[in-house]
Amino acid sequence: MAAAPAGGASDAQARFGRSVKGLLIDRVTGCGTDVIALTKQVLKGSRSSELLGHAARNMVMQEDAILHSEDSLRKMAIITTHLQYQQEAIQKNVEHSSNLQDQLSHLLK
């Protein structure tokens, strides 16, 4: 009967060892799953960061294009004003030449 308690104790130790191993395997599997999920999240975050970087660069390029367009519009407004002055000057010269032609025709009569 002395062998039975010793056998029962070693049997209990074996069951305890198996349950500890089972718990460790479960924990390791859980940690592995967590590592995989964390890796996926990091990769997703990295992709999000990359997309944000592209968006920021695109926004800067658009801002530069807008500033360039504003500058071009200012220059075109200045050119338009100059062209209006030139048109007025040409119109006055045409009127003067008309007057001169009238005076010349009177003189020649």
SULHUJO-V357882 format. One record per run of one state. SS is the DSSP state (H for helix, E for strand, C for the rest). FROM is the first residue (numbers start at 0). LEN is the number of residues. If there is no record, write none. Layout:
((SS | FROM | LEN) (SS | FROM | LEN))
This chain:
((C | 0 | 1) (H | 1 | 107) (C | 108 | 1))
